[in-house]
Amino acid sequence: MNRLPISPAASAVLRCLVARSGSSRDRILLTDVKSVDWHSLTFTGERHQLQLRSTGPDAHQAVERMCDALEDVEFSIPGVIVADIAVTAEPRRSIDGSVTLTIEALTVAAD
């Protein structure tokens, strides 16, 4: 099994998204991830793009739970603040019933 390289901040965001979905971890698949360093005058962090695929008979409902009011969620990640997060396009349903979506997030160091 190949594992995608993922930063600690992106991994924490992924764990939070899976928890929001209400599905087990093996039903939410990380199919692609990109993280790049991000800096402003006062903050340091990363921009993330996560592509996820939800499988199983409740895939659509899991994606709905994950994305419901996502922009307003207060994530609890030690050392990291999720400054911005959004679904970048409508989730796509595949013939097999799985649902694919892309989420972008900006995380900044809390210290």
N, C-alpha and C positions, 0 to 999 in steps of 0.2 A: 504494500500500500504506500503510495506517495503522499507525503504531507506537504501542504503549502507552507512556505515560510510566513509567519505571522508575528507581528510585534506584540508585546505584552498588552499595550493599550487596545489594539484591535481585537485581541483574544478576549479581553475583558468585555468589550462592547458586544462581541459575538455571544458570550455567555449570558449577558443581560437580555439580548434579543431572543435567545432560545428560551429563557425563563418566561419572557412575556408571551411566547407562543403557546405555552401550556402543553406542548408536545415533548416527547422524550428526545434526548439529544440525537439519537440515531435517526430521527425523522426530519431533522434540519441539517442539510448538507452544505458545507462551505465549498462552492465550486471555483471561486476565484477571489483573491484578495490583493489589494494594492495599498500600500501605505507610503507616504512621502513626508519628510520632515517639513514642518511649517513653523514660521517665526513671525512675530510682530515686534514692535518696539518693546513691549513689556511681557509678552508671553512666548513660550516655546511649546510646541506640540507636534501633532501629526494629522494629516488628512488621510482618511481611509475610504476605500471603496470596497464593499463586500458584496459579492454575488452569492445568493443563497437559493437553495432549492428545497422546498418542503414536499415530502412524499407521504403517501398513505391516504386512506379514505377521507381523512379530515384535513387535507393539505390546505384547502382554501380557507377554512375556519382558522387554522393555525396562523396563516399569513395575516388574516384580518386582525386577530388578537395581537400579533406582533406589531402591526402598523397602526393600530388604533391610537390616535392622538400622540403619535410618536414624537412630534416636535415639542410637546409639552412635558415629556417624561423627565423626571429628576433621577438620573442614574446614580447608584451608590457604588462607586469604584474607588478604592483607596488610592490616593495620590494622583488621580486623574479626574478632570472635569470634562464632561461631554458638552462642549460649547454649542454645537450645532449638529443636528442629525435629521435626515430626510430620506424618504423613498424617492428615487430619481425618475422612475417611470412606473406606469401601471404594471402590476404583477401579470406575468404571462402563464396561462395554463397550457400544459402539454397534453398530447393525446393520451398519455398514461395516467393523467389526473394530477400529476405533480405541478407545482406552481413555482416559478422562478421570479426572483425580484432582486433589485440592486438597491443598496442603501449606502449613502455617503454620510460620513461623520467627521467632525473636527473635534479632536481631543487636545486638551492643554494640560500641562503639568500643574498640579494643585499647589506646589510649594513656591 
